[in-house]
Each structure stands twice: as C-alpha cells, then as structure tokens.
Amino acid sequence: MDTPLTRTSDDQLLTGVCGGIARRLNVNSNVVRAAFIGGLVTGLSPLAYVVCWIAMPKDEWVTRSASQPEQPTVERMYPAYQGQQVES
C-alpha cells in the first residue's frame, strides 16, 4: 500500500473518490462504488463521500508537487527553438 490516497483523474465517474480508494486498497473501483451505493441506506455514505471529496487531493496535484519544480528552459519558453545557432 505505497500508493497515496488521492482522487483519480483516470478512473472517475463523479469526482474520483471511489477510484482513489480502490487504487489505494488495490481492488476494483466498482466494488468501492457498490459499497458507497449500499451505504446510501444508512445515510452515512453521502456524508463520507463529500468529506473524502474535500479531504483527498487530486492525483495530478500530488505528482506535480512531489516532483521538483520545473525550471524554465529555452525549449519551453520558445517552443519553435530547435537548437540552431543564429548567425549575427
């Protein structure tokens, strides 16, 4: 369980909460969705879903902040630059 608990951007129906929990537990996301739907009977499931939605970060934010900040490069600042030297 080395995967951080985050909302998924690639396995989501609404906000990615169930997909993130499923990825963390290494189970099928439809199992987690079924558990949330089954929890609608108790009334706690909608509250738990909203709390998870607010508390869990989006996975792209975690991976972006975990990596080193990108340094500006000539290629990123000037996409047309291909490394040719300009004669002056």
URQUILIN-V439827 format. One line per field, one symbol per residue. burial: 1 if it has 9 or more other ideal C-beta (glycine too) atoms within 8 Angstrom, else 0. A space follows every 10 residues. Layout:
burial: ???
//
This chain:
burial: 0000011100 0100011111 1111000010 1110010011 0000100110 0110010110 1100000000 0000000000 00000000
//
